[in-house]
Amino acid sequence: LVQVYSAFQKVLRPFEELCEQRGIRLQRTGESFGAVQADFDSFHILPLALVDNALKYAPPGTRIEVVFGETRDEVTVAVSSFGPKLDVDEYEAVFEPGVRGRHVGETIEGAGVGLWHAAKVVEMVGGSISIEQDRSISFEKSQRFRTSLKVRLTRSWG
């Protein structure tokens, strides 16, 4: 069993310095004591991929927010930051290997495999992953919008 909150905390620590160097605040809210049926070596790819993706696209002076929650049956984690505009038809496609959003631009490097890896881990532990973008909240009137990756994981009781 992997305790979700602890696994995320272990992976988030090294990102704190990277965020600070880029002028980005890494904020955690909520908590969870829930666990999922997985081994840490595989599971750690999930928080690594989600936070790396957020850091890659977040402009300096913004924040990455990691929100934890749980119910009796599931553990939830949402990672939110400002990211490039996504068209609605890209909401599922970005979880496929080699796919990046159309509006990413050429200045941000990537191979389009981070969110695919995250989706594979979520699938392995019995959950779902989705992306939402709030177009009413943009960064300095740019084409970067508040983007949230939401993960729902089936809670395991041991």
N, CA and C atoms as an extended XYZ file, in Angstrom:
474
Properties=species:S:1:pos:R:3:atomname:S:1:resname:S:1:resid:I:1 pbc="F F F"
N         0.838       -1.206        0.000 N   LEU     1
C         0.000        0.000        0.000 CA  LEU     1
C         0.871        1.253        0.000 C   LEU     1
N         0.402        2.261       -0.693 N   VAL     2
C         1.103        3.545       -0.719 CA  VAL     2
C         0.174        4.608       -0.153 C   VAL     2
N         0.643        5.313        0.849 N   GLN     3
C        -0.112        6.414        1.420 CA  GLN     3
C         0.091        7.618        0.481 C   GLN     3
N        -0.973        8.089       -0.152 N   VAL     4
C        -0.902        9.066       -1.232 CA  VAL     4
C        -0.267       10.386       -0.790 C   VAL     4
N        -0.713       10.935        0.308 N   TYR     5
C        -0.190       12.215        0.779 CA  TYR     5
C         1.312       12.122        1.020 C   TYR     5
N         1.761       11.069        1.699 N   SER     6
C         3.195       10.882        1.980 CA  SER     6
C         4.001       10.751        0.698 C   SER     6
N         3.485        9.993       -0.245 N   ALA     7
C         4.198        9.804       -1.513 CA  ALA     7
C         4.359       11.140       -2.236 C   ALA     7
N         3.309       11.945       -2.264 N   PHE     8
C         3.406       13.256       -2.902 CA  PHE     8
C         4.398       14.145       -2.156 C   PHE     8
N         4.346       14.142       -0.824 N   GLN     9
C         5.254       14.971       -0.039 CA  GLN     9
C         6.712       14.640       -0.341 C   GLN     9
N         7.046       13.363       -0.422 N   LYS    10
C         8.427       12.946       -0.707 CA  LYS    10
C         8.884       13.459       -2.066 C   LYS    10
N         8.006       13.410       -3.033 N   VAL    11
C         8.362       13.850       -4.382 CA  VAL    11
C         8.369       15.374       -4.480 C   VAL    11
N         7.512       16.055       -3.717 N   LEU    12
C         7.420       17.511       -3.803 CA  LEU    12
C         8.636       18.227       -3.221 C   LEU    12
N         9.259       17.648       -2.219 N   ARG    13
C        10.385       18.336       -1.562 CA  ARG    13
C        11.451       18.823       -2.539 C   ARG    13
N        11.958       17.970       -3.447 N   PRO    14
C        12.986       18.466       -4.378 CA  PRO    14
C        12.490       19.585       -5.310 C   PRO    14
N        11.196       19.640       -5.547 N   PHE    15
C        10.645       20.679       -6.419 CA  PHE    15
C        10.610       22.047       -5.740 C   PHE    15
N        10.641       22.073       -4.406 N   GLU    16
C        10.547       23.344       -3.692 CA  GLU    16
C        11.660       24.306       -4.110 C   GLU    16
N        12.892       23.794       -4.188 N   GLU    17
C        14.019       24.650       -4.570 CA  GLU    17
C        13.897       25.105       -6.030 C   GLU    17
N        13.479       24.192       -6.912 N   LEU    18
C        13.293       24.569       -8.314 CA  LEU    18
C        12.242       25.662       -8.456 C   LEU    18
N        11.163       25.512       -7.725 N   CYS    19
C        10.100       26.522       -7.766 CA  CYS    19
C        10.626       27.861       -7.259 C   CYS    19
N        11.341       27.831       -6.154 N   GLU    20
C        11.873       29.064       -5.584 CA  GLU    20
C        12.807       29.764       -6.576 C   GLU    20
N        13.646       28.986       -7.253 N   GLN    21
C        14.568       29.560       -8.245 CA  GLN    21
C        13.814       30.246       -9.380 C   GLN    21
N        12.643       29.739       -9.712 N   ARG    22
C        11.860       30.311      -10.810 CA  ARG    22
C        10.828       31.338      -10.344 C   ARG    22
N        10.807       31.613       -9.033 N   GLY    23
C         9.857       32.592       -8.513 CA  GLY    23
C         8.430       32.066       -8.495 C   GLY    23
N         8.287       30.764       -8.319 N   ILE    24
C         6.971       30.116       -8.286 CA  ILE    24
C         6.751       29.567       -6.884 C   ILE    24
N         5.571       29.780       -6.357 N   ARG    25
C         5.263       29.280       -5.020 CA  ARG    25
C         4.578       27.917       -5.134 C   ARG    25
N         5.086       26.939       -4.396 N   LEU    26
C         4.488       25.600       -4.357 CA  LEU    26
C         3.655       25.516       -3.096 C   LEU    26
N         2.343       25.426       -3.268 N   GLN    27
C         1.416       25.476       -2.142 CA  GLN    27
C         0.659       24.155       -2.026 C   GLN    27
N         0.579       23.627       -0.819 N   ARG    28
C        -0.185       22.404       -0.553 CA  ARG    28
C        -1.355       22.738        0.362 C   ARG    28
N        -2.526       22.195        0.061 N   THR    29
C        -3.672       22.361        0.952 CA  THR    29
C        -4.382       21.028        1.082 C   THR    29
N        -5.100       20.890        2.169 N   GLY    30
C        -5.813       19.651        2.432 CA  GLY    30
C        -4.871       18.576        2.922 C   GLY    30
N        -5.444       17.428        3.207 N   GLU    31
C        -4.640       16.288        3.617 CA  GLU    31
C        -5.406       15.022        3.320 C   GLU    31
N        -4.694       13.940        3.386 N   SER    32
C        -5.323       12.652        3.160 CA  SER    32
C        -4.513       11.600        3.889 C   SER    32
N        -5.213       10.690        4.515 N   PHE    33
C        -4.555        9.557        5.159 CA  PHE    33
C        -4.818        8.294        4.364 C   PHE    33
N        -5.472        8.438        3.226 N   GLY    34
C        -5.841        7.303        2.405 CA  GLY    34
C        -4.665        6.694        1.665 C   GLY    34
N        -4.788        5.407        1.417 N   ALA    35
C        -3.748        4.671        0.700 CA  ALA    35
C        -4.361        4.001       -0.521 C   ALA    35
N        -3.490        3.675       -1.472 N   VAL    36
C        -3.912        2.959       -2.669 CA  VAL    36
C        -3.054        1.710       -2.815 C   VAL    36
N        -3.597        0.745       -3.519 N   GLN    37
C        -2.875       -0.496       -3.768 CA  GLN    37
C        -1.858       -0.269       -4.875 C   GLN    37
N        -0.600       -0.095       -4.498 N   ALA    38
C         0.475        0.171       -5.465 CA  ALA    38
C         1.806       -0.001       -4.749 C   ALA    38
N         2.875       -0.028       -5.524 N   ASP    39
C         4.194        0.020       -4.904 CA  ASP    39
C         4.763        1.410       -5.167 C   ASP    39
N         5.567        1.912       -4.214 N   PHE    40
C         6.045        3.286       -4.294 CA  PHE    40
C         6.871        3.522       -5.552 C   PHE    40
N         7.686        2.552       -5.947 N   ASP    41
C         8.549        2.751       -7.115 CA  ASP    41
C         7.753        3.091       -8.368 C   ASP    41
N         6.590        2.489       -8.522 N   SER    42
C         5.739        2.815       -9.671 CA  SER    42
C         4.914        4.066       -9.406 C   SER    42
N         4.368        4.162       -8.197 N   PHE    43
C         3.446        5.246       -7.881 CA  PHE    43
C         4.115        6.619       -7.916 C   PHE    43
N         5.384        6.706       -7.523 N   HIS    44
C         6.037        8.022       -7.437 CA  HIS    44
C         6.079        8.749       -8.780 C   HIS    44
N         5.895        8.006       -9.870 N   ILE    45
C         5.863        8.634      -11.198 CA  ILE    45
C         4.691        9.614      -11.292 C   ILE    45
N         3.591        9.312      -10.608 N   LEU    46
C         2.399       10.170      -10.680 CA  LEU    46
C         2.671       11.578      -10.143 C   LEU    46
N         3.085       11.737       -8.886 N   PRO    47
C         3.340       13.118       -8.434 CA  PRO    47
C         4.489       13.777       -9.194 C   PRO    47
N         5.486       13.008       -9.559 N   LEU    48
C         6.616       13.554      -10.315 CA  LEU    48
C         6.145       14.140      -11.647 C   LEU    48
N         5.348       13.386      -12.383 N   ALA    49
C         4.869       13.845      -13.692 CA  ALA    49
C         3.932       15.048      -13.569 C   ALA    49
N         3.023       15.024      -12.590 N   LEU    50
C         2.054       16.119      -12.446 CA  LEU    50
C         2.725       17.432      -12.057 C   LEU    50
N         3.631       17.370      -11.087 N   VAL    51
C         4.272       18.606      -10.619 CA  VAL    51
C         5.297       19.092      -11.645 C   VAL    51
N         6.010       18.177      -12.281 N   ASP    52
C         6.951       18.568      -13.330 CA  ASP    52
C         6.215       19.273      -14.465 C   ASP    52
N         5.072       18.763      -14.848 N   ASN    53
C         4.268       19.377      -15.904 CA  ASN    53
C         3.835       20.789      -15.496 C   ASN    53
N         3.364       20.935      -14.265 N   ALA    54
C         2.931       22.253      -13.787 CA  ALA    54
C         4.099       23.234      -13.769 C   ALA    54
N         5.256       22.787      -13.284 N   LEU    55
C         6.428       23.664      -13.201 CA  LEU    55
C         6.932       24.065      -14.590 C   LEU    55
N         6.845       23.153      -15.520 N   LYS    56
C         7.322       23.413      -16.881 CA  LYS    56
C         6.590       24.597      -17.518 C   LYS    56
N         5.291       24.704      -17.265 N   TYR    57
C         4.481       25.714      -17.941 CA  TYR    57
C         4.146       26.937      -17.094 C   TYR    57
N         4.361       26.866      -15.787 N   ALA    58
C         3.982       27.979      -14.906 CA  ALA    58
C         4.889       29.187      -15.099 C   ALA    58
N         4.318       30.349      -15.328 N   PRO    59
C         5.138       31.567      -15.451 CA  PRO    59
C         5.705       31.986      -14.086 C   PRO    59
N         6.865       32.620      -14.064 N   PRO    60
C         7.402       33.151      -12.805 CA  PRO    60
C         6.384       34.089      -12.150 C   PRO    60
N         6.366       34.073      -10.827 N   GLY    61
C         5.451       34.934      -10.086 CA  GLY    61
C         4.088       34.312       -9.840 C   GLY    61
N         3.899       33.068      -10.254 N   THR    62
C         2.616       32.385      -10.035 CA  THR    62
C         2.804       31.281       -8.997 C   THR    62
N         1.781       30.483       -8.817 N   ARG    63
C         1.887       29.387       -7.850 CA  ARG    63
C         1.398       28.083       -8.472 C   ARG    63
N         1.923       27.011       -7.945 N   ILE    64
C         1.439       25.665       -8.239 CA  ILE    64
C         0.735       25.213       -6.967 C   ILE    64
N        -0.503       24.806       -7.100 N   GLU    65
C        -1.279       24.397       -5.937 CA  GLU    65
C        -1.568       22.905       -6.023 C   GLU    65
N        -1.253       22.198       -4.942 N   VAL    66
C        -1.536       20.771       -4.844 CA  VAL    66
C        -2.562       20.610       -3.731 C   VAL    66
N        -3.757       20.144       -4.087 N   VAL    67
C        -4.869       20.037       -3.141 CA  VAL    67
C        -5.222       18.568       -2.935 C   VAL    67
N        -5.203       18.137       -1.677 N   PHE    68
C        -5.510       16.753       -1.320 CA  PHE    68
C        -6.893       16.672       -0.692 C   PHE    68
N        -7.560       15.564       -0.913 N   GLY    69
C        -8.844       15.313       -0.287 CA  GLY    69
C        -9.116       13.827       -0.273 C   GLY    69
N       -10.158       13.453        0.435 N   GLU    70
C       -10.528       12.042        0.457 CA  GLU    70
C       -11.979       11.884        0.878 C   GLU    70
N       -12.534       10.796        0.447 N   THR    71
C       -13.839       10.343        0.905 CA  THR    71
C       -13.620        8.928        1.421 C   THR    71
N       -14.678        8.283        1.796 N   ARG    72
C       -14.541        6.907        2.271 CA  ARG    72
C       -13.976        5.999        1.183 C   ARG    72
N       -14.310        6.278       -0.077 N   ASP    73
C       -13.944        5.377       -1.165 CA  ASP    73
C       -12.787        5.833       -2.053 C   ASP    73
N       -12.412        7.101       -1.959 N   GLU    74
C       -11.356        7.543       -2.861 CA  GLU    74
C       -10.487        8.630       -2.254 C   GLU    74
N        -9.304        8.747       -2.830 N   VAL    75
C        -8.356        9.805       -2.496 CA  VAL    75
C        -8.278       10.700       -3.727 C   VAL    75
N        -8.316       12.009       -3.519 N   THR    76
C        -8.251       12.931       -4.652 CA  THR    76
C        -7.050       13.859       -4.511 C   THR    76
N        -6.469       14.178       -5.639 N   VAL    77
C        -5.368       15.136       -5.698 CA  VAL    77
C        -5.599       15.993       -6.935 C   VAL    77
N        -5.496       17.303       -6.766 N   ALA    78
C        -5.579       18.217       -7.902 CA  ALA    78
C        -4.316       19.063       -7.912 C   ALA    78
N        -3.669       19.145       -9.061 N   VAL    79
C        -2.477       19.977       -9.235 CA  VAL    79
C        -2.866       21.075      -10.218 C   VAL    79
N        -2.797       22.325       -9.751 N   SER    80
C        -3.237       23.453      -10.570 CA  SER    80
C        -2.117       24.480      -10.735 C   SER    80
N        -2.060       25.056      -11.914 N   SER    81
C        -1.101       26.125      -12.216 CA  SER    81
C        -1.578       26.822      -13.484 C   SER    81
N        -0.848       27.833      -13.925 N   PHE    82
C        -1.166       28.463      -15.197 CA  PHE    82
C        -0.451       27.715      -16.306 C   PHE    82
N        -1.187       27.346      -17.346 N   GLY    83
C        -0.603       26.623      -18.466 CA  GLY    83
C        -1.131       27.157      -19.775 C   GLY    83
N        -0.512       26.720      -20.873 N   PRO    84
C        -0.956       27.194      -22.179 CA  PRO    84
C        -2.394       26.774      -22.482 C   PRO    84
N        -3.045       27.556      -23.299 N   LYS    85
C        -4.417       27.268      -23.708 CA  LYS    85
C        -4.506       25.853      -24.278 C   LYS    85
N        -5.563       25.151      -23.883 N   LEU    86
C        -5.879       23.845      -24.457 CA  LEU    86
C        -7.227       23.942      -25.140 C   LEU    86
N        -7.323       23.413      -26.333 N   ASP    87
C        -8.619       23.318      -26.990 CA  ASP    87
C        -9.344       22.114      -26.391 C   ASP    87
N       -10.667       22.159      -26.380 N   VAL    88
C       -11.464       21.110      -25.742 CA  VAL    88
C       -11.110       19.717      -26.271 C   VAL    88
N       -10.821       19.605      -27.565 N   ASP    89
C       -10.493       18.288      -28.119 CA  ASP    89
C        -9.135       17.773      -27.631 C   ASP    89
N        -8.370       18.597      -26.940 N   GLU    90
C        -7.072       18.176      -26.410 CA  GLU    90
C        -7.163       17.653      -24.973 C   GLU    90
N        -8.294       17.844      -24.310 N   TYR    91
C        -8.428       17.475      -22.905 CA  TYR    91
C        -8.122       15.999      -22.654 C   TYR    91
N        -8.483       15.116      -23.537 N   GLU    92
C        -8.160       13.695      -23.383 CA  GLU    92
C        -6.883       13.341      -24.128 C   GLU    92
N        -6.634       14.011      -25.239 N   ALA    93
C        -5.488       13.683      -26.082 CA  ALA    93
C        -4.155       13.882      -25.373 C   ALA    93
N        -4.053       14.858      -24.448 N   VAL    94
C        -2.771       15.119      -23.792 CA  VAL    94
C        -2.306       13.961      -22.911 C   VAL    94
N        -3.178       12.992      -22.680 N   PHE    95
C        -2.799       11.802      -21.903 CA  PHE    95
C        -2.300       10.669      -22.797 C   PHE    95
N        -2.223       10.921      -24.091 N   GLU    96
C        -1.701        9.934      -25.042 CA  GLU    96
C        -0.208       10.176      -25.255 C   GLU    96
N         0.561        9.110      -25.563 N   PRO    97
C         2.008        9.288      -25.736 CA  PRO    97
C         2.340       10.187      -26.931 C   PRO    97
N         3.265       11.112      -26.703 N   GLY    98
C         3.742       11.986      -27.771 CA  GLY    98
C         2.865       13.176      -28.076 C   GLY    98
N         1.770       13.359      -27.345 N   VAL    99
C         0.841       14.458      -27.629 CA  VAL    99
C         1.106       15.619      -26.675 C   VAL    99
N         1.257       16.799      -27.255 N   ARG   100
C         1.375       18.040      -26.490 CA  ARG   100
C         0.310       18.998      -27.008 C   ARG   100
N        -0.070       19.935      -26.203 N   GLY   101
C        -1.064       20.910      -26.624 CA  GLY   101
C        -0.596       21.729      -27.814 C   GLY   101
N        -1.534       22.117      -28.657 N   ARG   102
C        -1.219       22.901      -29.861 CA  ARG   102
C        -0.590       24.261      -29.554 C   ARG   102
N        -0.946       24.837      -28.398 N   HIS   103
C        -0.545       26.204      -28.083 CA  HIS   103
C         0.672       26.271      -27.159 C   HIS   103
N         1.385       25.169      -27.027 N   VAL   104
C         2.549       25.127      -26.143 CA  VAL   104
C         3.653       26.042      -26.637 C   VAL   104
N         3.870       26.070      -27.912 N   GLY   105
C         4.957       26.861      -28.479 CA  GLY   105
C         6.238       26.045      -28.503 C   GLY   105
N         7.231       26.572      -29.145 N   GLU   106
C         8.479       25.831      -29.311 CA  GLU   106
C         9.523       26.168      -28.263 C   GLU   106
N         9.240       27.115      -27.376 N   THR   107
C        10.230       27.496      -26.375 CA  THR   107
C        10.235       26.557      -25.166 C   THR   107
N         9.175       25.789      -24.988 N   ILE   108
C         9.100       24.864      -23.859 CA  ILE   108
C         9.336       23.455      -24.382 C   ILE   108
N        10.412       22.859      -23.897 N   GLU   109
C        10.773       21.530      -24.366 CA  GLU   109
C         9.902       20.466      -23.729 C   GLU   109
N         9.757       19.361      -24.432 N   GLY   110
C         9.020       18.224      -23.908 CA  GLY   110
C         8.756       17.223      -25.006 C   GLY   110
N         8.498       15.995      -24.585 N   ALA   111
C         8.254       14.921      -25.547 CA  ALA   111
C         6.810       14.436      -25.528 C   ALA   111
N         6.002       15.002      -24.619 N   GLY   112
C         4.605       14.571      -24.565 CA  GLY   112
C         4.416       13.216      -23.913 C   GLY   112
N         5.280       12.888      -22.934 N   VAL   113
C         5.129       11.592      -22.275 CA  VAL   113
C         4.816       11.696      -20.781 C   VAL   113
N         4.984       12.861      -20.178 N   GLY   114
C         4.763       13.008      -18.742 CA  GLY   114
C         3.337       12.693      -18.311 C   GLY   114
N         2.366       13.320      -18.964 N   LEU   115
C         0.971       13.066      -18.590 CA  LEU   115
C         0.526       11.674      -19.004 C   LEU   115
N         1.115       11.136      -20.054 N   TRP   116
C         0.830        9.758      -20.442 CA  TRP   116
C         1.295        8.806      -19.339 C   TRP   116
N         2.502        9.021      -18.810 N   HIS   117
C         2.980        8.191      -17.697 CA  HIS   117
C         2.057        8.332      -16.481 C   HIS   117
N         1.656        9.552      -16.185 N   ALA   118
C         0.752        9.775      -15.054 CA  ALA   118
C        -0.547        9.003      -15.250 C   ALA   118
N        -1.106        9.064      -16.452 N   ALA   119
C        -2.361        8.357      -16.737 CA  ALA   119
C        -2.193        6.846      -16.601 C   ALA   119
N        -1.045        6.319      -16.996 N   LYS   120
C        -0.792        4.877      -16.871 CA  LYS   120
C        -0.752        4.454      -15.407 C   LYS   120
N        -0.119        5.267      -14.556 N   VAL   121
C        -0.076        4.946      -13.119 CA  VAL   121
C        -1.484        4.983      -12.538 C   VAL   121
N        -2.245        6.006      -12.888 N   VAL   122
C        -3.624        6.124      -12.388 CA  VAL   122
C        -4.440        4.909      -12.824 C   VAL   122
N        -4.291        4.495      -14.057 N   GLU   123
C        -4.992        3.318      -14.569 CA  GLU   123
C        -4.581        2.065      -13.792 C   GLU   123
N        -3.291        1.949      -13.499 N   MET   124
C        -2.756        0.797      -12.786 CA  MET   124
C        -3.342        0.660      -11.377 C   MET   124
N        -3.583        1.783      -10.699 N   VAL   125
C        -4.088        1.728       -9.331 CA  VAL   125
C        -5.609        1.871       -9.258 C   VAL   125
N        -6.256        1.923      -10.398 N   GLY   126
C        -7.721        1.976      -10.418 CA  GLY   126
C        -8.254        3.353      -10.107 C   GLY   126
N        -8.052        4.275      -11.003 N   GLY   127
C        -8.537        5.627      -10.779 CA  GLY   127
C        -8.834        6.321      -12.080 C   GLY   127
N        -8.969        7.624      -12.013 N   SER   128
C        -9.210        8.411      -13.220 CA  SER   128
C        -8.404        9.705      -13.125 C   SER   128
N        -8.075       10.246      -14.282 N   ILE   129
C        -7.356       11.512      -14.352 CA  ILE   129
C        -8.039       12.371      -15.410 C   ILE   129
N        -8.164       13.643      -15.118 N   SER   130
C        -8.794       14.554      -16.074 CA  SER   130
C        -8.110       15.908      -15.997 C   SER   130
N        -8.369       16.716      -16.993 N   ILE   131
C        -7.811       18.060      -17.027 CA  ILE   131
C        -8.946       19.048      -17.244 C   ILE   131
N        -8.863       20.167      -16.558 N   GLU   132
C        -9.845       21.233      -16.715 CA  GLU   132
C        -9.089       22.541      -16.859 C   GLU   132
N        -9.668       23.455      -17.586 N   GLN   133
C        -9.035       24.759      -17.742 CA  GLN   133
C       -10.083       25.837      -17.550 C   GLN   133
N        -9.782       26.778      -16.676 N   ASP   134
C       -10.694       27.888      -16.399 CA  ASP   134
C       -10.257       29.084      -17.233 C   ASP   134
N       -10.960       29.325      -18.319 N   ARG   135
C       -10.587       30.404      -19.231 CA  ARG   135
C       -10.913       31.779      -18.664 C   ARG   135
N       -11.638       31.822      -17.545 N   SER   136
C       -11.942       33.122      -16.951 CA  SER   136
C       -10.774       33.629      -16.101 C   SER   136
N        -9.789       32.751      -15.839 N   ILE   137
C        -8.628       33.142      -15.036 CA  ILE   137
C        -7.383       32.990      -15.887 C   ILE   137
N        -6.869       34.112      -16.392 N   SER   138
C        -5.668       34.064      -17.219 CA  SER   138
C        -4.536       34.807      -16.519 C   SER   138
N        -3.328       34.538      -16.951 N   PHE   139
C        -2.151       35.178      -16.383 CA  PHE   139
C        -1.799       36.404      -17.205 C   PHE   139
N        -1.923       37.563      -16.580 N   GLU   140
C        -1.578       38.833      -17.216 CA  GLU   140
C        -2.098       38.952      -18.650 C   GLU   140
N        -3.364       38.573      -18.841 N   LYS   141
C        -4.037       38.655      -20.139 CA  LYS   141
C        -3.291       37.911      -21.250 C   LYS   141
N        -2.572       36.862      -20.866 N   SER   142
C        -1.843       36.053      -21.845 CA  SER   142
C        -2.711       34.867      -22.258 C   SER   142
N        -2.144       33.983      -23.022 N   GLN   143
C        -2.843       32.749      -23.400 CA  GLN   143
C        -2.501       31.620      -22.420 C   GLN   143
N        -2.256       31.965      -21.152 N   ARG   144
C        -2.025       30.982      -20.097 CA  ARG   144
C        -3.206       31.064      -19.136 C   ARG   144
N        -3.821       29.909      -18.919 N   PHE   145
C        -5.033       29.859      -18.120 CA  PHE   145
C        -4.857       28.904      -16.943 C   PHE   145
N        -5.662       29.110      -15.918 N   ARG   146
C        -5.618       28.243      -14.736 CA  ARG   146
C        -5.993       26.834      -15.187 C   ARG   146
N        -5.047       25.912      -15.048 N   THR   147
C        -5.212       24.543      -15.520 CA  THR   147
C        -5.102       23.597      -14.328 C   THR   147
N        -6.046       22.667      -14.215 N   SER   148
C        -6.041       21.717      -13.103 CA  SER   148
C        -6.056       20.287      -13.624 C   SER   148
N        -5.129       19.511      -13.121 N   LEU   149
C        -5.109       18.073      -13.375 CA  LEU   149
C        -5.703       17.418      -12.141 C   LEU   149
N        -6.799       16.693      -12.310 N   LYS   150
C        -7.499       16.101      -11.175 CA  LYS   150
C        -7.407       14.585      -11.235 C   LYS   150
N        -6.983       14.014      -10.107 N   VAL   151
C        -6.803       12.565      -10.016 CA  VAL   151
C        -7.726       12.027       -8.934 C   VAL   151
N        -8.449       10.962       -9.279 N   ARG   152
C        -9.294       10.260       -8.320 CA  ARG   152
C        -8.782        8.830       -8.245 C   ARG   152
N        -8.403        8.391       -7.042 N   LEU   153
C        -7.829        7.064       -6.846 CA  LEU   153
C        -8.701        6.252       -5.915 C   LEU   153
N        -8.922        5.005       -6.266 N   THR   154
C        -9.721        4.115       -5.432 CA  THR   154
C        -8.933        3.797       -4.166 C   THR   154
N        -9.551        4.085       -3.060 N   ARG   155
C        -8.901        3.899       -1.759 CA  ARG   155
C        -8.843        2.413       -1.418 C   ARG   155
N        -7.710        2.000       -0.860 N   SER   156
C        -7.529        0.615       -0.433 CA  SER   156
C        -7.486        0.582        1.098 C   SER   156
N        -8.118       -0.402        1.664 N   TRP   157
C        -8.192       -0.495        3.117 CA  TRP   157
C        -7.273       -1.572        3.677 C   TRP   157
N        -6.347       -2.063        2.864 N   GLY   158
C        -5.332       -2.956        3.419 CA  GLY   158
C        -5.474       -4.348        3.021 C   GLY   158
